[in-house]
Amino acid sequence: MSIEDDIYKEIILENYKSTRNKREVDAETHHAEGANPSCGDDMELHVRAENGRIADIAYQGMGCSICCASANLLCDAVRGKSVGEAQAIVSQYRSMLLEDAEPEFPDEAGDLEAMQGVKKYPVRIKCAMLAWNTLESIMRDIGAD
């Protein structure tokens, strides 16, 4: 096993166990649910949008370690960002997992690059994308407000 594999597994496990973003959001303005029946992942995203920004974001639900770790990383990466900035991060994350692109995440986006390890397990990419796909539907709603 390579050091990259060890780091990937450590970051996934750390973010899976974390509860900092597994909560409700005060004064929530947007909410969406996503599910991945093939794995049993079931997730809700809670967002408070203010002036075109994602002022706060959190998730609740049940899922595999990759799904929950990805949701936790997503919350950290897009909190405080404008919808445009968040969409750029989502697009890079999607390209990283689905198109093998090299991501250029902002420094404050945290450990998102570690999720590249999911590419070794194609069946798990849906797990890693669930929260991100759910956020995209919320961002469309924010843009329509």
C-alpha positions, 0 to 999 in steps of 0.5 A: 500500500502506498503512502497516498493510499494511507493518506486517502484512507486516513482523510476519509476516515477522519471526515467520516467520523467528524460531526462538525458539519453533521447538523441542522442550520439555523435560519435555513433558507434551502434544503435538498435531499439526495439518495444513492439506492445502490449503496444505501446513502441517504442525505440532506443538505441544509443551507442558509444563503445570504446575498448570493453566498452560502453563509452556512451549510451542513448535512444530515443522513446516513451513508457509507464512509465515502459519502459522509466524508465527501459531504463533510469536505463539501461543507468546509469547502463551500461555506462562505463562498458565493454561488459562483465560487462554490460552482467552480469548486463543484465543477473541479471536484466533478472533473477530478473524479469523472474526467481525471482532471488535475484540480486547482482547489483554493487553499481553503478548500481543505482536503478535497484532493484526497478524494482522488483515491475514490477513482480507484473504486469506480462503483464508489464515485456515486457515493463521493458525488451525492452531496455535490449533486445535491448542492448543485440543485440548491445552488440553482434555487439560490440563483433563482431567488 
